[in-house]
């Protein structure tokens, strides 16, 4: 690796705003906010909107998409009826 061209990687705390979960990991992202971690050390804090702790795909709280309702709405909007296609 060339010296002086790579960003500095350091420990950073990411906080999921939706689920209020926190993760300590390494990152090069800058942050002015700080937080005291469980071990008493102060780390930079980065707030994120969605992480694996709060995302419906990972938590199992995914919504069921009503695809039949969408098709009927499309047919109503553009003038084709369900009985005309059968």
Chimera marker file (.cmm) of the C-alpha trace (Angstrom):
<marker_set name="trace">
<marker id="1" x="0.000" y="0.000" z="0.000" r="1" g="1" b="0" radius="0.5"/>
<marker id="2" x="1.116" y="3.516" z="-0.716" r="1" g="1" b="0" radius="0.5"/>
<marker id="3" x="1.539" y="5.613" z="2.373" r="1" g="1" b="0" radius="0.5"/>
<marker id="4" x="-0.559" y="8.737" z="2.908" r="1" g="1" b="0" radius="0.5"/>
<marker id="5" x="-3.330" y="8.085" z="0.340" r="1" g="1" b="0" radius="0.5"/>
<marker id="6" x="-5.710" y="5.870" z="2.349" r="1" g="1" b="0" radius="0.5"/>
<marker id="7" x="-8.244" y="7.220" z="4.846" r="1" g="1" b="0" radius="0.5"/>
<marker id="8" x="-7.709" y="6.396" z="8.512" r="1" g="1" b="0" radius="0.5"/>
<marker id="9" x="-9.890" y="3.565" z="9.800" r="1" g="1" b="0" radius="0.5"/>
<marker id="10" x="-10.896" y="3.882" z="13.446" r="1" g="1" b="0" radius="0.5"/>
<marker id="11" x="-13.524" y="2.446" z="15.823" r="1" g="1" b="0" radius="0.5"/>
<marker id="12" x="-16.923" y="4.123" z="15.358" r="1" g="1" b="0" radius="0.5"/>
<marker id="13" x="-20.346" y="3.516" z="16.915" r="1" g="1" b="0" radius="0.5"/>
<marker id="14" x="-23.301" y="3.303" z="14.525" r="1" g="1" b="0" radius="0.5"/>
<marker id="15" x="-26.751" y="3.878" z="16.044" r="1" g="1" b="0" radius="0.5"/>
<marker id="16" x="-29.911" y="2.727" z="14.266" r="1" g="1" b="0" radius="0.5"/>
<marker id="17" x="-32.461" y="5.494" z="14.820" r="1" g="1" b="0" radius="0.5"/>
<marker id="18" x="-35.431" y="3.209" z="14.122" r="1" g="1" b="0" radius="0.5"/>
<marker id="19" x="-34.601" y="0.470" z="16.635" r="1" g="1" b="0" radius="0.5"/>
<marker id="20" x="-32.128" y="2.360" z="18.880" r="1" g="1" b="0" radius="0.5"/>
<marker id="21" x="-29.576" y="-0.451" z="18.459" r="1" g="1" b="0" radius="0.5"/>
<marker id="22" x="-25.871" y="0.416" z="18.558" r="1" g="1" b="0" radius="0.5"/>
<marker id="23" x="-22.936" y="-1.284" z="16.846" r="1" g="1" b="0" radius="0.5"/>
<marker id="24" x="-19.234" y="-0.758" z="17.447" r="1" g="1" b="0" radius="0.5"/>
<marker id="25" x="-17.211" y="-1.324" z="14.291" r="1" g="1" b="0" radius="0.5"/>
<marker id="26" x="-14.407" y="0.245" z="12.270" r="1" g="1" b="0" radius="0.5"/>
<marker id="27" x="-15.065" y="2.953" z="9.698" r="1" g="1" b="0" radius="0.5"/>
<marker id="28" x="-13.489" y="5.851" z="7.849" r="1" g="1" b="0" radius="0.5"/>
<marker id="29" x="-16.676" y="7.962" z="8.006" r="1" g="1" b="0" radius="0.5"/>
<marker id="30" x="-16.232" y="11.307" z="9.782" r="1" g="1" b="0" radius="0.5"/>
<marker id="31" x="-18.436" y="12.370" z="12.687" r="1" g="1" b="0" radius="0.5"/>
<marker id="32" x="-18.523" y="15.280" z="15.101" r="1" g="1" b="0" radius="0.5"/>
<marker id="33" x="-20.891" y="13.558" z="17.557" r="1" g="1" b="0" radius="0.5"/>
<marker id="34" x="-19.531" y="11.215" z="20.232" r="1" g="1" b="0" radius="0.5"/>
<marker id="35" x="-20.940" y="8.581" z="22.566" r="1" g="1" b="0" radius="0.5"/>
<marker id="36" x="-19.604" y="6.723" z="25.588" r="1" g="1" b="0" radius="0.5"/>
<marker id="37" x="-19.532" y="2.990" z="24.856" r="1" g="1" b="0" radius="0.5"/>
<marker id="38" x="-20.204" y="0.191" z="27.379" r="1" g="1" b="0" radius="0.5"/>
<marker id="39" x="-16.500" y="-0.070" z="28.257" r="1" g="1" b="0" radius="0.5"/>
<marker id="40" x="-16.305" y="3.644" z="29.185" r="1" g="1" b="0" radius="0.5"/>
<marker id="41" x="-14.405" y="4.701" z="26.059" r="1" g="1" b="0" radius="0.5"/>
<marker id="42" x="-15.722" y="7.640" z="24.008" r="1" g="1" b="0" radius="0.5"/>
<marker id="43" x="-16.154" y="6.892" z="20.276" r="1" g="1" b="0" radius="0.5"/>
<marker id="44" x="-17.432" y="8.919" z="17.305" r="1" g="1" b="0" radius="0.5"/>
<marker id="45" x="-21.173" y="8.368" z="16.719" r="1" g="1" b="0" radius="0.5"/>
<marker id="46" x="-22.903" y="8.013" z="13.349" r="1" g="1" b="0" radius="0.5"/>
<marker id="47" x="-26.710" y="7.829" z="13.237" r="1" g="1" b="0" radius="0.5"/>
<marker id="48" x="-28.209" y="5.678" z="10.469" r="1" g="1" b="0" radius="0.5"/>
<marker id="49" x="-31.846" y="5.397" z="9.442" r="1" g="1" b="0" radius="0.5"/>
<marker id="50" x="-31.922" y="1.643" z="8.794" r="1" g="1" b="0" radius="0.5"/>
<marker id="51" x="-29.699" y="-1.247" z="9.822" r="1" g="1" b="0" radius="0.5"/>
<marker id="52" x="-30.125" y="-4.992" z="10.122" r="1" g="1" b="0" radius="0.5"/>
<marker id="53" x="-31.526" y="-4.499" z="13.642" r="1" g="1" b="0" radius="0.5"/>
<marker id="54" x="-34.570" y="-2.591" z="12.431" r="1" g="1" b="0" radius="0.5"/>
<marker id="55" x="-35.022" y="-3.563" z="8.775" r="1" g="1" b="0" radius="0.5"/>
<marker id="56" x="-38.200" y="-5.617" z="8.146" r="1" g="1" b="0" radius="0.5"/>
<marker id="57" x="-36.337" y="-8.166" z="6.015" r="1" g="1" b="0" radius="0.5"/>
<marker id="58" x="-34.000" y="-9.097" z="8.872" r="1" g="1" b="0" radius="0.5"/>
<marker id="59" x="-36.512" y="-8.818" z="11.725" r="1" g="1" b="0" radius="0.5"/>
<marker id="60" x="-39.225" y="-10.885" z="10.033" r="1" g="1" b="0" radius="0.5"/>
<marker id="61" x="-41.801" y="-8.088" z="10.181" r="1" g="1" b="0" radius="0.5"/>
<marker id="62" x="-42.072" y="-7.719" z="6.417" r="1" g="1" b="0" radius="0.5"/>
<marker id="63" x="-45.352" y="-6.487" z="4.976" r="1" g="1" b="0" radius="0.5"/>
<marker id="64" x="-47.297" y="-8.635" z="2.549" r="1" g="1" b="0" radius="0.5"/>
<marker id="65" x="-47.740" y="-6.787" z="-0.726" r="1" g="1" b="0" radius="0.5"/>
<marker id="66" x="-51.239" y="-6.917" z="-2.128" r="1" g="1" b="0" radius="0.5"/>
<marker id="67" x="-50.334" y="-7.619" z="-5.757" r="1" g="1" b="0" radius="0.5"/>
<marker id="68" x="-53.921" y="-8.509" z="-6.734" r="1" g="1" b="0" radius="0.5"/>
<marker id="69" x="-55.114" y="-5.113" z="-5.534" r="1" g="1" b="0" radius="0.5"/>
<marker id="70" x="-52.416" y="-3.401" z="-7.537" r="1" g="1" b="0" radius="0.5"/>
<marker id="71" x="-53.407" y="-5.254" z="-10.709" r="1" g="1" b="0" radius="0.5"/>
<marker id="72" x="-57.079" y="-4.366" z="-10.237" r="1" g="1" b="0" radius="0.5"/>
<marker id="73" x="-56.181" y="-0.723" z="-9.614" r="1" g="1" b="0" radius="0.5"/>
<marker id="74" x="-54.081" y="-0.688" z="-12.789" r="1" g="1" b="0" radius="0.5"/>
<marker id="75" x="-56.935" y="-2.196" z="-14.814" r="1" g="1" b="0" radius="0.5"/>
<marker id="76" x="-59.432" y="0.326" z="-13.411" r="1" g="1" b="0" radius="0.5"/>
<marker id="77" x="-57.124" y="3.213" z="-14.153" r="1" g="1" b="0" radius="0.5"/>
<marker id="78" x="-56.462" y="2.246" z="-17.765" r="1" g="1" b="0" radius="0.5"/>
<marker id="79" x="-59.953" y="1.000" z="-18.663" r="1" g="1" b="0" radius="0.5"/>
<marker id="80" x="-59.392" y="-2.733" z="-18.980" r="1" g="1" b="0" radius="0.5"/>
<marker id="81" x="-61.681" y="-4.906" z="-16.877" r="1" g="1" b="0" radius="0.5"/>
<marker id="82" x="-60.920" y="-8.326" z="-15.466" r="1" g="1" b="0" radius="0.5"/>
<marker id="83" x="-63.972" y="-9.854" z="-17.226" r="1" g="1" b="0" radius="0.5"/>
<marker id="84" x="-62.809" y="-8.677" z="-20.664" r="1" g="1" b="0" radius="0.5"/>
<marker id="85" x="-59.612" y="-10.712" z="-20.475" r="1" g="1" b="0" radius="0.5"/>
<marker id="86" x="-61.361" y="-14.024" z="-19.756" r="1" g="1" b="0" radius="0.5"/>
<link id1="1" id2="2" r="1" g="1" b="0" radius="0.2"/>
<link id1="2" id2="3" r="1" g="1" b="0" radius="0.2"/>
<link id1="3" id2="4" r="1" g="1" b="0" radius="0.2"/>
<link id1="4" id2="5" r="1" g="1" b="0" radius="0.2"/>
<link id1="5" id2="6" r="1" g="1" b="0" radius="0.2"/>
<link id1="6" id2="7" r="1" g="1" b="0" radius="0.2"/>
<link id1="7" id2="8" r="1" g="1" b="0" radius="0.2"/>
<link id1="8" id2="9" r="1" g="1" b="0" radius="0.2"/>
<link id1="9" id2="10" r="1" g="1" b="0" radius="0.2"/>
<link id1="10" id2="11" r="1" g="1" b="0" radius="0.2"/>
<link id1="11" id2="12" r="1" g="1" b="0" radius="0.2"/>
<link id1="12" id2="13" r="1" g="1" b="0" radius="0.2"/>
<link id1="13" id2="14" r="1" g="1" b="0" radius="0.2"/>
<link id1="14" id2="15" r="1" g="1" b="0" radius="0.2"/>
<link id1="15" id2="16" r="1" g="1" b="0" radius="0.2"/>
<link id1="16" id2="17" r="1" g="1" b="0" radius="0.2"/>
<link id1="17" id2="18" r="1" g="1" b="0" radius="0.2"/>
<link id1="18" id2="19" r="1" g="1" b="0" radius="0.2"/>
<link id1="19" id2="20" r="1" g="1" b="0" radius="0.2"/>
<link id1="20" id2="21" r="1" g="1" b="0" radius="0.2"/>
<link id1="21" id2="22" r="1" g="1" b="0" radius="0.2"/>
<link id1="22" id2="23" r="1" g="1" b="0" radius="0.2"/>
<link id1="23" id2="24" r="1" g="1" b="0" radius="0.2"/>
<link id1="24" id2="25" r="1" g="1" b="0" radius="0.2"/>
<link id1="25" id2="26" r="1" g="1" b="0" radius="0.2"/>
<link id1="26" id2="27" r="1" g="1" b="0" radius="0.2"/>
<link id1="27" id2="28" r="1" g="1" b="0" radius="0.2"/>
<link id1="28" id2="29" r="1" g="1" b="0" radius="0.2"/>
<link id1="29" id2="30" r="1" g="1" b="0" radius="0.2"/>
<link id1="30" id2="31" r="1" g="1" b="0" radius="0.2"/>
<link id1="31" id2="32" r="1" g="1" b="0" radius="0.2"/>
<link id1="32" id2="33" r="1" g="1" b="0" radius="0.2"/>
<link id1="33" id2="34" r="1" g="1" b="0" radius="0.2"/>
<link id1="34" id2="35" r="1" g="1" b="0" radius="0.2"/>
<link id1="35" id2="36" r="1" g="1" b="0" radius="0.2"/>
<link id1="36" id2="37" r="1" g="1" b="0" radius="0.2"/>
<link id1="37" id2="38" r="1" g="1" b="0" radius="0.2"/>
<link id1="38" id2="39" r="1" g="1" b="0" radius="0.2"/>
<link id1="39" id2="40" r="1" g="1" b="0" radius="0.2"/>
<link id1="40" id2="41" r="1" g="1" b="0" radius="0.2"/>
<link id1="41" id2="42" r="1" g="1" b="0" radius="0.2"/>
<link id1="42" id2="43" r="1" g="1" b="0" radius="0.2"/>
<link id1="43" id2="44" r="1" g="1" b="0" radius="0.2"/>
<link id1="44" id2="45" r="1" g="1" b="0" radius="0.2"/>
<link id1="45" id2="46" r="1" g="1" b="0" radius="0.2"/>
<link id1="46" id2="47" r="1" g="1" b="0" radius="0.2"/>
<link id1="47" id2="48" r="1" g="1" b="0" radius="0.2"/>
<link id1="48" id2="49" r="1" g="1" b="0" radius="0.2"/>
<link id1="49" id2="50" r="1" g="1" b="0" radius="0.2"/>
<link id1="50" id2="51" r="1" g="1" b="0" radius="0.2"/>
<link id1="51" id2="52" r="1" g="1" b="0" radius="0.2"/>
<link id1="52" id2="53" r="1" g="1" b="0" radius="0.2"/>
<link id1="53" id2="54" r="1" g="1" b="0" radius="0.2"/>
<link id1="54" id2="55" r="1" g="1" b="0" radius="0.2"/>
<link id1="55" id2="56" r="1" g="1" b="0" radius="0.2"/>
<link id1="56" id2="57" r="1" g="1" b="0" radius="0.2"/>
<link id1="57" id2="58" r="1" g="1" b="0" radius="0.2"/>
<link id1="58" id2="59" r="1" g="1" b="0" radius="0.2"/>
<link id1="59" id2="60" r="1" g="1" b="0" radius="0.2"/>
<link id1="60" id2="61" r="1" g="1" b="0" radius="0.2"/>
<link id1="61" id2="62" r="1" g="1" b="0" radius="0.2"/>
<link id1="62" id2="63" r="1" g="1" b="0" radius="0.2"/>
<link id1="63" id2="64" r="1" g="1" b="0" radius="0.2"/>
<link id1="64" id2="65" r="1" g="1" b="0" radius="0.2"/>
<link id1="65" id2="66" r="1" g="1" b="0" radius="0.2"/>
<link id1="66" id2="67" r="1" g="1" b="0" radius="0.2"/>
<link id1="67" id2="68" r="1" g="1" b="0" radius="0.2"/>
<link id1="68" id2="69" r="1" g="1" b="0" radius="0.2"/>
<link id1="69" id2="70" r="1" g="1" b="0" radius="0.2"/>
<link id1="70" id2="71" r="1" g="1" b="0" radius="0.2"/>
<link id1="71" id2="72" r="1" g="1" b="0" radius="0.2"/>
<link id1="72" id2="73" r="1" g="1" b="0" radius="0.2"/>
<link id1="73" id2="74" r="1" g="1" b="0" radius="0.2"/>
<link id1="74" id2="75" r="1" g="1" b="0" radius="0.2"/>
<link id1="75" id2="76" r="1" g="1" b="0" radius="0.2"/>
<link id1="76" id2="77" r="1" g="1" b="0" radius="0.2"/>
<link id1="77" id2="78" r="1" g="1" b="0" radius="0.2"/>
<link id1="78" id2="79" r="1" g="1" b="0" radius="0.2"/>
<link id1="79" id2="80" r="1" g="1" b="0" radius="0.2"/>
<link id1="80" id2="81" r="1" g="1" b="0" radius="0.2"/>
<link id1="81" id2="82" r="1" g="1" b="0" radius="0.2"/>
<link id1="82" id2="83" r="1" g="1" b="0" radius="0.2"/>
<link id1="83" id2="84" r="1" g="1" b="0" radius="0.2"/>
<link id1="84" id2="85" r="1" g="1" b="0" radius="0.2"/>
<link id1="85" id2="86" r="1" g="1" b="0" radius="0.2"/>
</marker_set>
